[in-house]
Amino acid sequence: MSLRSPQRGALPRLTEVDAFSRTMAHGWEPMNTPLAMVPGAAQAAARHRQILSDALGANDAVVFAGEAPIRNDDCFYAFRPNSTFAWLTGCALEFAVIVLKARPGGHDATLFATPPARPDERDFFASPAHGELWVGPSPGLAEVGQATGLAVRPLSDLDQAIGGLGSALFGGGLPPDLAARRSQLLEEASSTARMIKDEWEIGQLREAIAATVRGFEAVAAALPDAIAIPRGERWLQATFDRTARTLGNGPGYASIVGSGAHAPILHWVRCDGQIDPHAPLLLDMGVEAQSLYTADVTRTIPPSGTFSPAARQVHDLVEAAHRAGLAAATVGADYLGFHFAAMEVIAQGLKDWGVLEVSVDEALSPGGQQHRRYIVCGIGHHLGLDVHDCSRAERRRYEEAALAPGMVFTVEPGLYFHANDLTVPPELRGIGVRIEDDLLILPDGGAEVLSADLPIDASGLEDWTGSLLRAPR
């Protein structure tokens, strides 16, 4: 038997080989793939559409889900839909658009989605974005409609539908060619509508926060391994992110793990440093649930199980500011009330230490703010589908509004003494402490700390960390 000579020349382009296309087009068993939806998401989305419809009046709206950005060639970053799209549909479809067409008394909603490329289409094997051979079995339009309760049409019909709307408001994850048509009115209306969470949304946030607590526990338990390796911060970051991907959709934002001199760096997501067992470790992390609602929690813990005297001094002041902020979170109070309450404590504490050179009154005045050298960031924000939720709302409806039942937001004061800051005593340099909790304003006027399963006082954190360090592995 003789062997054939190997084929020479360029590799054939399979999309141009008719025989291959015919081979791929048959012999596949049909698959019915439902659209995965979190229980209650479709019903919640229907309520959300009605809320936005009331705000839009006679305006039509077009909201894009967006698409995964390209990393290189046919490699994509993970897809996460635009939050307004997710709020209106309850699903995480890529290459999809929801259109709200005004009619007397409300809006008619239609979802435009991309049908999967199945074996009878060339894109089945040719498209890494749509082809089921590449991305796996995907729901068809009928399954999407069944799961969402929406009328569904192919995305190819979108241009015709938009053409019949006249002057529509555009928003969401707009493609580049439509970016100039983004509507500030729609962005503001959707952000404002999302400020009051319904019971389903609050339930999703509770799930995200409970998973986040488990992530913190996993990180504390992994401290011995992290201390023993050169880039222990990254080991802990990966530990939390793995937990988030297991218990939810993933981390709700880039997890912050800052040891020692990295702790005062507000957005230390590089996480490429060692874990100093004798320095405070700042952990700012949150799990995003499958529904895409995210937690946002920060604790500063002692990797050895015990805070140094200087670290405890800083932590105690931040804790006092945190408790003042929590106490100010009540129905009807100004949204910024918790900010001012916490800042008063911080400014007074810095004055007592001799760090603040001006009077407390001067520092707290709008023309002063000298204490903000050590806390330049804000100390709270709305929380929901985005870690900084409702950020497109008008200032009068956000910072200048009163707290109302159903609002969920964070309170997160801190002190950040950078290692090269010569205005603080040497023993305080390189110490960063933040405490962040997630709060829900209740109808009875008070607030529930949704993240209360994690201690906030220094002794409680020492006990909590120590118990996890001693736990069997």
C-alpha positions as CSV (number, residue, x, y, z in Angstrom):
1,M,0.0,0.0,0.0
2,S,1.4,3.4,-0.9
3,L,0.7,6.5,1.1
4,R,-0.7,9.6,-0.7
5,S,1.6,12.6,-0.8
6,P,0.7,15.2,1.8
7,Q,-1.3,18.1,0.4
8,R,0.8,21.1,-0.3
9,G,0.0,24.8,-0.6
10,A,-2.2,27.1,1.5
11,L,-4.6,25.6,4.0
12,P,-8.1,25.5,2.4
13,R,-10.6,28.1,3.6
14,L,-13.5,25.9,4.8
15,T,-16.0,28.6,4.1
16,E,-15.1,28.3,0.4
17,V,-15.2,24.5,0.2
18,D,-18.7,23.5,-1.0
19,A,-18.2,19.9,-0.2
20,F,-17.3,20.7,3.4
21,S,-20.4,23.0,3.7
22,R,-22.6,20.2,2.5
23,T,-21.0,17.8,4.9
24,M,-21.6,20.1,7.8
25,A,-25.2,20.8,6.9
26,H,-26.7,17.4,7.8
27,G,-26.5,14.7,10.4
28,W,-27.2,16.9,13.4
29,E,-30.0,16.1,15.9
30,P,-32.1,19.2,16.6
31,M,-31.7,20.6,20.1
32,N,-34.3,22.6,22.0
33,T,-32.3,25.0,24.2
34,P,-34.3,27.2,26.6
35,L,-33.1,30.6,27.6
36,A,-31.7,30.5,31.1
37,M,-33.5,33.0,33.3
38,V,-33.3,33.6,37.1
39,P,-36.7,32.8,38.6
40,G,-38.9,35.9,38.8
41,A,-36.7,37.9,36.4
42,A,-39.2,38.1,33.6
43,Q,-42.0,39.3,35.9
44,A,-39.7,41.8,37.5
45,A,-38.6,43.1,34.1
46,A,-42.3,43.6,33.1
47,R,-42.8,45.8,36.2
48,H,-39.6,47.7,35.3
49,R,-40.8,48.3,31.7
50,Q,-44.0,49.8,33.1
51,I,-42.1,52.1,35.5
52,L,-39.9,53.3,32.6
53,S,-42.9,53.6,30.3
54,D,-44.5,56.0,32.8
55,A,-41.4,58.1,32.9
56,L,-41.0,58.2,29.1
57,G,-44.4,59.5,28.3
58,A,-44.9,59.7,24.5
59,N,-41.2,59.0,23.7
60,D,-40.1,55.8,22.0
61,A,-37.0,54.1,23.3
62,V,-34.4,51.8,21.9
63,V,-32.0,50.1,24.4
64,F,-29.1,47.9,23.2
65,A,-27.7,45.0,25.1
66,G,-24.2,45.6,23.7
67,E,-21.6,43.0,22.7
68,A,-18.4,41.5,24.2
69,P,-15.4,43.6,23.3
70,I,-12.7,41.9,21.2
71,R,-9.5,41.1,23.0
72,N,-7.8,40.1,19.8
73,D,-8.8,38.4,16.6
74,D,-11.7,36.0,17.5
75,C,-11.0,36.1,21.2
76,F,-13.5,38.1,23.2
77,Y,-13.7,39.4,26.7
78,A,-16.6,38.0,28.7
79,F,-20.0,39.5,27.8
80,R,-22.1,41.3,30.3
81,P,-25.2,43.1,29.0
82,N,-25.9,46.8,29.6
83,S,-27.6,47.2,32.9
84,T,-30.6,49.1,31.6
85,F,-31.2,46.4,29.0
86,A,-31.0,43.7,31.7
87,W,-33.4,45.7,33.9
88,L,-35.9,45.9,31.1
89,T,-35.7,42.3,29.9
90,G,-34.4,40.2,32.8
91,C,-32.0,38.4,30.5
92,A,-28.3,38.6,29.3
93,L,-28.6,38.2,25.6
94,E,-25.8,39.5,23.4
95,F,-26.5,41.3,20.1
96,A,-30.1,42.1,21.3
97,V,-32.2,45.3,21.4
98,I,-35.4,46.1,23.2
99,V,-37.7,48.7,21.5
100,L,-40.4,50.4,23.5
101,K,-42.9,52.0,21.1
102,A,-45.3,54.5,22.6
103,R,-49.0,54.1,22.3
104,P,-51.9,55.6,24.2
105,G,-51.6,54.5,27.8
106,G,-48.1,53.0,27.6
107,H,-45.6,51.3,25.4
108,D,-45.4,48.1,23.4
109,A,-42.2,46.2,23.9
110,T,-40.4,44.1,21.3
111,L,-37.2,42.3,21.7
112,F,-34.9,42.0,18.7
113,A,-32.5,39.1,19.0
114,T,-29.9,37.3,17.0
115,P,-31.0,33.8,16.0
116,P,-28.3,31.2,16.6
117,A,-26.4,29.9,13.6
118,R,-27.4,26.3,13.3
119,P,-26.2,23.5,11.0
120,D,-28.2,24.6,7.9
121,E,-26.3,27.9,7.9
122,R,-22.7,28.5,7.0
123,D,-22.1,30.6,10.2
124,F,-22.7,27.4,12.1
125,F,-19.0,26.7,11.6
126,A,-17.9,30.0,10.3
127,S,-18.9,32.5,13.0
128,P,-17.1,32.4,16.4
129,A,-19.7,34.9,17.7
130,H,-22.9,33.2,16.6
131,G,-22.2,29.7,15.4
132,E,-23.3,26.9,17.7
133,L,-20.3,24.9,16.8
134,W,-18.2,27.6,18.5
135,V,-20.5,28.9,21.3
136,G,-22.6,25.9,22.0
137,P,-26.3,25.3,21.8
138,S,-28.2,28.5,22.0
139,P,-31.9,29.4,22.4
140,G,-33.9,30.4,19.3
141,L,-36.3,33.3,19.0
142,A,-39.2,31.2,20.2
143,E,-37.4,30.1,23.3
144,V,-36.4,33.7,24.0
145,G,-40.0,34.8,23.7
146,Q,-41.2,32.0,26.0
147,A,-38.7,32.8,28.7
148,T,-39.0,36.6,28.7
149,G,-42.7,37.0,27.9
150,L,-41.8,39.5,25.1
151,A,-42.6,39.6,21.5
152,V,-39.4,38.6,19.7
153,R,-38.2,39.4,16.2
154,P,-34.9,38.8,14.4
155,L,-32.3,41.5,14.8
156,S,-32.3,41.9,11.0
157,D,-35.7,43.5,11.4
158,L,-34.4,46.3,13.7
159,D,-33.5,48.9,11.1
160,Q,-37.0,48.7,9.6
161,A,-38.6,49.0,13.1
162,I,-36.4,51.9,14.1
163,G,-37.2,53.6,10.8
164,G,-40.9,53.6,11.7
165,L,-40.4,55.2,15.1
166,G,-39.5,58.7,14.1
167,S,-37.4,60.4,16.8
168,A,-36.6,57.6,19.4
169,L,-34.5,57.8,22.5
170,F,-31.4,55.6,22.2
171,G,-29.5,54.1,25.1
172,G,-27.7,51.0,26.5
173,G,-24.7,49.4,24.9
174,L,-24.9,51.3,21.7
175,P,-22.7,50.3,18.7
176,P,-20.1,52.9,17.6
177,D,-22.2,54.1,14.6
178,L,-25.1,55.0,17.0
179,A,-23.1,56.4,19.9
180,A,-23.8,60.0,18.9
181,R,-27.6,59.3,19.3
182,R,-27.3,58.4,23.0
183,S,-30.1,60.1,24.8
184,Q,-29.4,61.8,28.1
185,L,-33.1,61.9,28.9
186,L,-33.3,58.1,28.6
187,E,-30.1,57.6,30.7
188,E,-31.5,59.9,33.4
189,A,-34.9,58.3,33.3
190,S,-33.7,54.8,33.6
191,S,-31.2,55.6,36.3
192,T,-33.9,57.4,38.4
193,A,-36.3,54.5,37.9
194,R,-33.8,52.0,39.2
195,M,-33.2,53.8,42.5
196,I,-36.1,52.2,44.3
197,K,-35.6,48.4,44.4
198,D,-38.6,46.0,44.4
199,E,-38.8,42.9,46.5
200,W,-37.3,40.7,43.8
201,E,-34.4,43.0,43.3
202,I,-33.8,43.1,47.1
203,G,-33.8,39.4,47.2
204,Q,-31.2,39.2,44.4
205,L,-29.0,41.7,46.4
206,R,-29.4,39.6,49.5
207,E,-28.1,36.5,47.5
208,A,-25.2,38.5,46.1
209,I,-24.2,39.7,49.6
210,A,-24.5,36.3,51.2
211,A,-22.2,34.9,48.5
212,T,-19.8,37.8,49.1
213,V,-19.6,36.8,52.7
214,R,-18.6,33.3,51.7
215,G,-16.0,34.9,49.4
216,F,-14.5,36.9,52.3
217,E,-14.3,33.7,54.3
218,A,-12.5,31.9,51.5
219,V,-10.0,34.7,51.3
220,A,-9.3,34.8,55.0
221,A,-8.9,31.0,55.0
222,A,-6.4,31.3,52.1
223,L,-4.1,33.7,54.0
224,P,-1.4,31.2,54.9
225,D,-0.9,30.2,51.3
226,A,-1.0,33.8,50.2
227,I,1.6,34.9,52.7
228,A,4.0,32.2,51.5
229,I,4.1,33.2,47.9
230,P,5.5,36.3,46.1
231,R,2.3,37.7,44.7
232,G,-0.1,36.8,47.5
233,E,-2.4,39.7,46.7
234,R,-3.2,38.1,43.4
235,W,-3.7,34.7,45.0
236,L,-6.4,36.2,47.3
237,Q,-8.0,38.1,44.4
238,A,-8.2,34.9,42.5
239,T,-9.6,33.1,45.5
240,F,-12.5,35.6,45.8
241,D,-13.1,35.7,42.0
242,R,-13.2,31.9,41.8
243,T,-15.8,31.9,44.6
244,A,-17.8,34.6,42.8
245,R,-17.8,32.7,39.5
246,T,-18.9,29.6,41.4
247,L,-21.7,31.1,43.4
248,G,-22.8,33.8,41.0
249,N,-22.0,35.3,37.6
250,G,-18.6,36.5,38.8
251,P,-17.1,39.5,40.6
252,G,-19.2,42.6,40.3
253,Y,-16.2,44.7,39.7
254,A,-12.4,44.3,39.8
255,S,-11.6,42.9,43.2
256,I,-9.3,45.1,45.4
257,V,-6.8,43.3,47.6
258,G,-4.3,45.8,49.1
259,S,-1.6,44.8,51.6
260,G,0.5,47.3,53.6
261,A,1.4,50.3,51.4
262,H,-1.1,49.2,48.7
263,A,-4.0,49.5,51.1
264,P,-4.3,53.3,50.8
265,I,-4.4,53.1,47.0
266,L,-8.1,53.5,46.4
267,H,-8.5,51.3,43.3
268,W,-5.6,48.8,43.8
269,V,-6.8,46.2,41.3
270,R,-3.3,45.3,40.1
271,C,-2.9,43.1,43.1
272,D,0.7,42.0,42.4
273,G,2.2,42.5,45.8
274,Q,3.1,40.3,48.7
275,I,1.0,39.9,51.8
276,D,2.6,41.5,54.8
277,P,1.3,39.4,57.7
278,H,1.8,42.4,60.1
279,A,0.1,45.1,58.0
280,P,-3.6,45.7,57.5
281,L,-5.1,44.0,54.5
282,L,-7.8,45.9,52.7
283,L,-10.4,43.8,50.8
284,D,-13.0,45.5,48.6
285,M,-15.0,42.8,46.9
286,G,-18.5,41.9,45.7
287,V,-20.2,38.9,44.1
288,E,-22.5,39.6,41.1
289,A,-25.4,37.2,41.2
290,Q,-26.6,35.4,38.2
291,S,-29.3,38.1,37.9
292,L,-26.4,40.6,37.6
293,Y,-27.2,42.4,40.9
294,T,-24.0,43.0,42.8
295,A,-22.8,43.3,46.3
296,D,-20.0,45.8,47.3
297,V,-18.4,45.2,50.7
298,T,-15.1,46.2,52.2
299,R,-13.3,45.0,55.3
300,T,-9.8,45.7,56.5
301,I,-8.4,42.6,58.3
302,P,-5.2,41.6,60.2
303,P,-3.5,38.7,58.3
304,S,-1.8,37.6,61.5
305,G,-5.0,37.7,63.4
306,T,-4.1,40.8,65.4
307,F,-4.0,44.5,64.5
308,S,-0.9,46.5,65.4
309,P,-1.5,49.4,67.8
310,A,-1.2,52.0,65.0
311,A,-3.5,50.0,62.7
312,R,-6.1,49.6,65.4
313,Q,-6.0,53.3,66.1
314,V,-6.8,54.1,62.5
315,H,-9.4,51.3,62.3
316,D,-11.2,52.6,65.4
317,L,-11.6,56.0,64.0
318,V,-12.9,54.7,60.7
319,E,-15.3,52.5,62.6
320,A,-16.6,55.5,64.6
321,A,-17.1,57.4,61.3
322,H,-18.8,54.3,59.8
323,R,-21.3,54.0,62.7
324,A,-22.1,57.7,62.5
325,G,-22.8,57.3,58.8
326,L,-25.0,54.2,59.4
327,A,-27.0,56.1,62.1
328,A,-27.7,59.0,59.7
329,A,-29.3,56.6,57.1
330,T,-33.0,57.0,57.8
331,V,-36.1,57.6,55.7
332,G,-36.5,61.3,54.7
333,A,-32.9,62.2,55.6
334,D,-30.8,63.9,53.0
335,Y,-28.9,61.4,50.9
336,L,-25.6,63.1,51.7
337,G,-26.4,63.1,55.4
338,F,-24.4,59.9,56.1
339,H,-21.5,61.5,54.2
340,F,-21.4,64.6,56.4
341,A,-21.9,62.6,59.6
342,A,-19.0,60.4,58.8
343,M,-16.8,63.3,57.7
344,E,-17.4,65.1,61.0
345,V,-16.0,62.2,62.9
346,I,-13.0,61.8,60.6
347,A,-12.1,65.5,60.8
348,Q,-12.4,65.6,64.6
349,G,-10.3,62.5,64.9
350,L,-7.6,63.8,62.7
351,K,-7.6,67.0,64.7
352,D,-7.3,65.1,68.0
353,W,-4.3,63.3,66.5
354,G,-2.6,66.6,65.5
355,V,-2.7,65.6,61.8
356,L,-5.3,68.3,60.9
357,E,-3.6,71.7,61.1
358,V,-6.8,73.8,60.8
359,S,-9.9,73.8,62.9
360,V,-12.6,71.1,62.3
361,D,-15.1,73.8,61.3
362,E,-12.7,75.2,58.6
363,A,-11.9,71.7,57.3
364,L,-15.6,70.8,57.0
365,S,-16.5,74.1,55.3
366,P,-17.0,73.9,51.5
367,G,-13.9,76.1,51.1
368,G,-11.8,74.0,53.3
369,Q,-11.9,70.2,53.0
370,Q,-8.3,69.8,54.2
371,H,-9.2,66.5,55.9
372,R,-10.0,65.1,52.5
373,R,-6.3,64.7,51.8
374,Y,-6.7,61.4,53.6
375,I,-10.1,60.4,52.0
376,V,-10.4,62.0,48.6
377,C,-13.1,59.6,47.4
378,G,-16.8,59.7,48.2
379,I,-18.1,57.4,51.0
380,G,-21.2,55.9,49.4
381,H,-23.3,55.3,46.3
382,H,-26.4,53.5,45.1
383,L,-26.1,49.8,44.6
384,G,-27.9,47.4,42.3
385,L,-27.2,46.1,38.7
386,D,-24.1,48.3,38.8
387,V,-21.7,48.7,41.6
388,H,-22.2,52.4,41.2
389,D,-25.8,52.1,40.4
390,C,-28.1,54.9,38.9
391,S,-25.0,57.0,38.1
392,R,-26.8,58.8,35.2
393,A,-29.5,60.2,37.4
394,E,-29.7,64.0,37.7
395,R,-27.9,65.4,40.8
396,R,-31.2,66.7,42.2
397,R,-32.6,63.1,42.1
398,Y,-29.4,61.5,43.5
399,E,-27.2,63.5,45.8
400,E,-29.8,66.2,46.6
401,A,-32.7,63.7,47.1
402,A,-34.0,62.3,50.4
403,L,-33.6,58.6,51.3
404,A,-36.7,56.6,50.5
405,P,-37.8,53.0,51.3
406,G,-36.4,50.5,48.8
407,M,-33.1,52.4,48.2
408,V,-30.0,50.3,48.5
409,F,-26.7,52.0,48.9
410,T,-23.2,51.7,50.5
411,V,-21.6,53.5,53.3
412,E,-17.8,53.3,53.1
413,P,-15.7,55.8,55.0
414,G,-12.0,55.2,55.2
415,L,-8.6,56.7,55.9
416,Y,-5.7,56.4,53.5
417,F,-2.2,57.3,54.7
418,H,0.1,56.8,51.8
419,A,3.6,55.5,52.5
420,N,5.2,58.7,51.2
421,D,2.9,61.1,53.0
422,L,5.1,63.3,55.3
423,T,2.1,65.0,56.9
424,V,1.3,62.0,59.1
425,P,3.4,60.4,61.8
426,P,5.8,57.7,60.6
427,E,3.9,55.0,62.3
428,L,0.7,55.8,60.3
429,R,2.3,55.9,56.9
430,G,1.3,53.0,54.6
431,I,-1.9,52.3,56.5
432,G,-5.2,52.2,54.7
433,V,-8.5,51.3,56.2
434,R,-12.0,51.2,54.7
435,I,-15.2,49.7,56.1
436,E,-18.1,49.3,53.6
437,D,-21.6,48.0,54.2
438,D,-24.6,47.7,52.0
439,L,-27.8,49.2,53.4
440,L,-31.5,49.0,52.6
441,I,-33.9,51.7,53.6
442,L,-36.9,50.2,55.2
443,P,-40.6,51.4,55.2
444,D,-40.5,51.8,58.9
445,G,-37.9,54.6,58.6
446,G,-34.7,52.8,59.6
447,A,-32.1,50.9,57.6
448,E,-31.1,47.3,57.4
449,V,-27.4,46.5,57.1
450,L,-27.5,43.7,54.5
451,S,-23.9,42.9,55.0
452,A,-24.1,42.6,58.8
453,D,-22.8,39.0,58.8
454,L,-19.3,40.5,58.7
455,P,-18.0,42.2,61.8
456,I,-17.0,45.9,61.6
457,D,-15.1,46.4,64.9
458,A,-11.4,45.6,65.3
459,S,-11.8,43.0,68.0
460,G,-14.6,41.3,66.0
461,L,-12.4,41.2,62.9
462,E,-9.5,39.8,64.8
463,D,-11.7,37.0,66.1
464,W,-13.3,36.4,62.7
465,T,-9.9,36.3,60.9
466,G,-8.4,34.1,63.7
467,S,-11.2,31.6,63.5
468,L,-10.7,31.1,59.8
469,L,-6.9,30.9,60.1
470,R,-7.4,28.1,62.7
471,A,-10.1,26.3,60.7
472,P,-9.1,22.8,59.4
473,R,-8.0,23.0,55.8
